[in-house]
Amino acid sequence: MKNITIIYSKNHMIHNPQWEIFEGQKVSHAERPERIESIISSIRQSEIGPVISPKSFPLRFIRSVHYRHYIDFIKEKSMSLNTGESLYPSYFIMDTYTPILPGTYFAAVWSVNTVLTGAELLEKNRFVFALCRPPGHHAETARMGGYCYFNNAAIAADYLSKKGKVAILDIDFHHGNGTQEIFYDRNDVFYISIHADPRVKFPYSSGFPWENGAGQGFGYTKNYPLPMGSSELIYQRFLQNALSQIKQFNPRYLIVSLGFDTYLHDPIGGFKLSIPFYKIIGRDIASLRIPTLLVQEGGYNVSDLGKLAGSFLEGITS
């Protein structure tokens, strides 16, 4: 069995939104600290690999992906709020699910530190798992949304692209509009996503099969939108197609935007993937034999998240 290094920080817990606005109503927020705590608890029980704390990185790595005025906006708004306050800003936001809280900026920066620590370790490790929270793949260069503020996977990909080509495989239930937007005109980072049909699921405006990149990046974006209720058989067929295209790209590094909201019982999902199937997904990804950084994205069935992560990691490391 292969080993895997896990990067984890308690700093994610300071960002704890209580509610989001769905169809005009306040509802309980799905993106809670318990998500990551469920996963890290399962990892520690399985002893699948060492758990280490992230180190701090300069802000220039975030600025390499996000506009300075956007970063400053989140910082200033977050630090101006008092305990218990929340803000749905009028600027730089795409939805009503992603409030700014007093701890949002701090937690988002440490989420980036988590993924950059993982990217740095990828030089000497076959697999690294960055337990990022808040998640990131919906965050665009200057727009937050989908519970995301800074795009962890994109920041890591930009960092690693200085050393060689990077492929990003996004297997979250929702299309990673932010990651696509950031690399849409680049040919050194190949973005490929398997996700729910955006005509009926967030983010609604991107992830269609005709979105293939632009300029030098044409052909370096690939989307596989699947219908609601997609089975494991259908999912694995598209996963194999994606892995084949990654092989053809021949990257030095692979980043996986890892969402467990594709699970059968996820409260905001819609596919029919079982817990044991995640072992197959992990095994198939590992078969590429590419240094791989796993970046935690979605997954909202808190009671089963540890089992889902455990099954996936068993496949990765077997």
Phi, psi and omega in degrees: 000133179280153180268159177219135178268133182248132177254125185214140175223137176290350183297341179297335189289342181289342175264107187219074180295139183267332183208159173231168180252117180237118181051044174083359183244144172285126176230160180301135184287133183280334187266087189248157178302331181300338179301305183290325180296325177296317181291314183293327177297316178295319180296317181293325178291325182279341181054043184284344179176170180292143174253121182235158179274149177286157172258168182272138179242153177297152180295346182299334180288325174289320181292342177290344182243320184252147178295143182301318183293332176290314178299313181298324179298312180298317180298310184294317180293316181298315184283348179271349183273150175267162178306131180091348179272154174216156184222128166260101189290165177272348184237153171060033182221144185251354187207190178243027182250355197232073182284156170264131179241171179303328182261005187297310182299314180302311181294320181293322177295319180286336171295319175294318177301323179298312183288325179290325173299318177296318179297319179296321181287344183295342177299328186238007181229140178288320181226137174224139180243112178265112181276077186278136171201128003298155175292183190220339198289351174271348183284124179266184183303325181214042180204129177263159178166166178058034181074009188246143182238308173242141187273095185302310182298320180292321179295318177295319180296318178297318177300311183287335182295342177289346183248350181161173181295148182231135170251139175244118175256115183257112181243023169290154180298329183257144180297138179275074183303324182293313180297318178299313182299320184293324185250013190298332181248023179245146180249005178264351177232119181261118180255124180224131189227138172244121190202175178288152178306117183289355174289337184237350182227150178311139012266006173072336188245359180208163181105017180276154186295340180275358177274101189240010183102173182217153178058227178298339182271004181296128182094357182252015169232133179221129181241135175239085176282131182247150180289157175302143180081012181301138183272172177297323179297313178296315184298315183294327178297316179288327176297318179297321176299316180296316181295325177296319179292325176296319176302316180296324178291329176057060181282158172282328182227151173238132172247131177249114170282103194261106176248134177260015176278004170279357183294145181310321186251022176289136185291339179237020179264212182172009173262174184241051181265131182268167179303311180299334182294334180293335173295322178294317178301313179299317179298317182294321178294317180297334182296344177291336180058046177242138173307124193234128174255116177270129183238116183293130176242250185270190185124113193231006171271088190301321184294334183251358184300319179299319179293320180296313178297319179299317179296314179299313182293329175297320177292318180299318190262357184284000000 
